[in-house]
């Protein structure tokens, strides 16, 4: 239902998407899905593009939005970012979902930057620590147009194309989730892939 809803919302708002895939997800396998985060449409795009069952880890406040919140609560592990207890519980619930064979989606920027001129904000460790703990591949994804099409600035945006790229997966087998250096290396590798692709998409547009 959430996938159908996401596609209806995107097309109903005048958006159509085009995706490049460097690698395909294997049905029945768990992954850590990560992308840049610039718009509420990131959630719809993720639901539209990924067929494997997955849940989001996302902020609790969005569950209050009419209609959107209905689907959000049913596809999301909610976190209160002001509560350390809530943040710890998120990891426990995410681990249960992974043990059930599902995938997890986390936007590692932790939220949309207040300054819309920021191309890509700093990444937090949570998604990468979970991926290393469960030895699951990380799937970097780049959404270059969502902010332009539907940003958090009131009455901004326009209908049109939303491009996406699903990059080659980052394997975590053999990496140590308790080693902060290894977590940082994986985190920065994924951030570098997405940042480089955002710059590439900007060049294509201006060419």
C-alpha positions as CSV (number, residue, x, y, z in Angstrom):
1,X,0.0,0.0,0.0
2,X,2.8,2.4,0.9
3,X,4.5,1.8,-2.5
4,X,1.3,2.4,-4.4
5,X,0.6,5.5,-2.3
6,X,4.1,6.9,-2.9
7,X,3.8,6.5,-6.7
8,X,0.3,8.0,-6.8
9,X,1.6,11.0,-4.7
10,X,4.6,11.5,-6.9
11,X,2.8,11.3,-10.2
12,X,-0.2,13.2,-8.8
13,X,2.1,16.1,-7.9
14,X,3.5,16.2,-11.4
15,X,6.8,14.4,-10.7
16,X,8.2,11.6,-12.8
17,X,11.4,9.8,-12.0
18,X,14.2,8.2,-13.9
19,X,16.6,5.9,-12.1
20,X,20.1,4.7,-13.0
21,X,21.1,1.4,-11.4
22,X,24.7,0.2,-11.1
23,X,23.6,-2.9,-9.1
24,X,20.3,-4.6,-8.4
25,X,19.0,-5.6,-4.9
26,X,18.5,-9.3,-4.4
27,X,15.0,-10.3,-3.3
28,X,14.9,-11.6,0.2
29,X,18.2,-10.1,1.2
30,X,18.7,-7.4,3.8
31,X,20.4,-4.0,3.0
32,X,21.1,-0.7,4.6
33,X,19.6,1.9,2.3
34,X,21.1,5.4,2.6
35,X,20.7,8.6,0.5
36,X,21.0,12.4,0.7
37,X,18.1,14.0,2.4
38,X,16.6,17.3,1.0
39,X,12.8,16.8,0.8
40,X,9.8,14.9,2.1
41,X,9.7,13.4,-1.4
42,X,12.8,11.4,-0.5
43,X,10.6,9.0,1.4
44,X,8.2,8.5,-1.5
45,X,11.1,8.1,-3.9
46,X,12.7,5.4,-1.7
47,X,9.4,3.5,-1.5
48,X,8.9,3.8,-5.3
49,X,12.4,2.6,-6.2
50,X,13.0,-0.3,-3.7
51,X,11.0,-3.5,-4.0
52,X,12.6,-5.3,-1.0
53,X,10.6,-4.9,2.2
54,X,12.2,-2.2,4.4
55,X,11.4,0.2,7.2
56,X,12.6,3.8,7.7
57,X,14.3,5.1,10.8
58,X,12.8,8.6,11.0
59,X,11.8,11.5,13.3
60,X,8.7,11.1,15.3
61,X,7.3,14.6,14.4
62,X,6.5,13.7,10.8
63,X,3.9,11.1,12.0
64,X,1.6,14.0,12.8
65,X,1.2,15.1,9.2
66,X,-2.3,14.2,7.9
67,X,-2.4,11.2,5.5
68,X,1.4,11.2,5.1
69,X,1.7,10.3,8.8
70,X,-0.7,7.3,8.4
71,X,1.7,5.6,6.0
72,X,4.9,7.0,7.7
73,X,4.0,5.3,11.0
74,X,3.5,2.0,9.3
75,X,6.7,2.0,7.4
76,X,8.9,3.7,10.0
77,X,10.8,3.1,13.3
78,X,10.1,6.4,15.0
79,X,12.7,8.2,16.9
80,X,12.5,11.2,19.3
81,X,15.9,12.9,18.6
82,X,15.7,14.8,21.9
83,X,15.5,11.5,23.9
84,X,18.7,9.4,24.4
85,X,16.4,6.5,25.5
86,X,14.4,6.7,22.2
87,X,17.7,6.7,20.2
88,X,18.8,3.5,22.0
89,X,15.4,1.8,21.5
90,X,15.7,2.5,17.7
91,X,18.7,0.3,17.4
92,X,17.0,-2.5,19.3
93,X,13.9,-2.3,17.0
94,X,16.1,-2.0,13.9
95,X,18.0,-5.1,14.9
96,X,14.7,-7.0,15.3
97,X,13.6,-6.0,11.8
98,X,16.9,-7.0,10.3
99,X,16.7,-10.4,12.1
100,X,13.3,-10.8,10.3
101,X,15.0,-10.4,7.0
102,X,14.0,-6.8,6.3
103,X,16.1,-3.9,5.1
104,X,16.5,-0.6,6.9
105,X,16.6,2.9,5.4
106,X,18.3,5.7,7.3
107,X,19.0,9.2,6.0
108,X,22.5,9.6,7.5
109,X,22.4,13.4,7.5
110,X,19.9,13.0,10.4
111,X,17.5,15.6,8.8
112,X,17.2,18.2,6.2
113,X,19.8,21.0,6.6
114,X,18.3,24.4,7.5
115,X,20.5,26.0,4.9
116,X,19.3,24.9,1.5
117,X,22.6,25.9,-0.1
118,X,24.3,23.0,1.7
119,X,24.7,20.3,-1.0
120,X,25.4,17.5,1.5
121,X,25.5,17.7,5.3
122,X,27.7,15.7,7.6
123,X,26.8,12.1,8.1
124,X,26.1,10.5,11.4
125,X,27.3,7.0,12.4
126,X,24.1,5.2,13.2
127,X,23.4,3.6,9.7
128,X,26.9,2.5,9.3
129,X,27.3,1.0,12.8
130,X,24.1,-1.0,12.2
131,X,25.3,-2.2,8.8
132,X,28.6,-3.4,10.2
133,X,27.0,-5.1,13.2
134,X,24.7,-7.1,10.9
135,X,27.3,-7.5,8.1
136,X,24.8,-6.3,5.5
137,X,25.6,-4.3,2.3
138,X,25.1,-0.6,2.3
139,X,23.2,0.8,-0.7
140,X,24.2,4.4,-1.5
141,X,21.5,6.3,-3.4
142,X,21.6,9.9,-4.8
143,X,18.5,12.1,-5.3
144,X,19.7,15.3,-7.0
145,X,16.4,16.9,-7.9
146,X,14.1,16.4,-4.9
147,X,15.0,19.7,-3.2
148,X,14.4,21.7,-6.3
149,X,11.0,19.9,-7.0
150,X,9.6,20.0,-3.5
151,X,11.8,21.7,-0.8
152,X,10.8,22.6,2.7
153,X,10.5,26.2,1.7
154,X,6.9,27.1,1.5
155,X,5.4,27.5,-2.0
156,X,8.6,26.5,-3.7
157,X,9.3,23.8,-6.3
158,X,7.7,22.8,-9.6
159,X,6.6,19.6,-11.4
160,X,9.1,17.7,-13.5
161,X,11.8,15.1,-13.6
162,X,13.3,13.6,-10.5
163,X,16.5,11.7,-11.2
164,X,18.0,9.0,-9.0
165,X,21.0,6.8,-9.0
166,X,21.5,3.5,-7.1
167,X,25.2,3.0,-6.7
168,X,27.3,-0.2,-6.4
169,X,26.9,-1.6,-2.9
170,X,29.5,-1.2,-0.1
171,X,30.2,-4.6,1.5
172,X,30.7,-4.7,5.2
173,X,31.7,-8.4,5.6
174,X,34.7,-8.6,8.0
175,X,34.4,-5.0,9.2
176,X,34.2,-4.4,13.0
177,X,31.2,-2.4,14.3
178,X,33.1,-1.6,17.5
179,X,36.0,-0.1,15.6
180,X,35.3,3.7,15.3
181,X,37.9,4.0,12.6
182,X,36.3,1.4,10.4
183,X,32.9,3.0,10.9
184,X,34.3,6.4,9.9
185,X,36.0,4.9,6.8
186,X,32.8,3.3,5.6
187,X,30.8,6.5,6.4
188,X,33.1,8.7,4.5
189,X,33.3,6.3,1.6
190,X,29.5,6.4,1.2
191,X,29.3,10.2,1.7
192,X,32.0,10.6,-1.0
193,X,30.1,8.5,-3.5
194,X,26.9,10.5,-3.0
195,X,28.7,13.9,-3.0
196,X,30.6,13.1,-6.1
197,X,27.4,12.0,-7.9
198,X,25.5,15.2,-6.8
199,X,28.3,17.2,-8.4
200,X,28.1,15.0,-11.5
201,X,24.3,15.6,-11.8
202,X,24.9,19.3,-11.5
203,X,27.4,19.2,-14.4
204,X,24.9,17.2,-16.6
205,X,22.3,19.8,-16.0
206,X,24.5,22.7,-16.9
207,X,26.0,21.0,-19.9
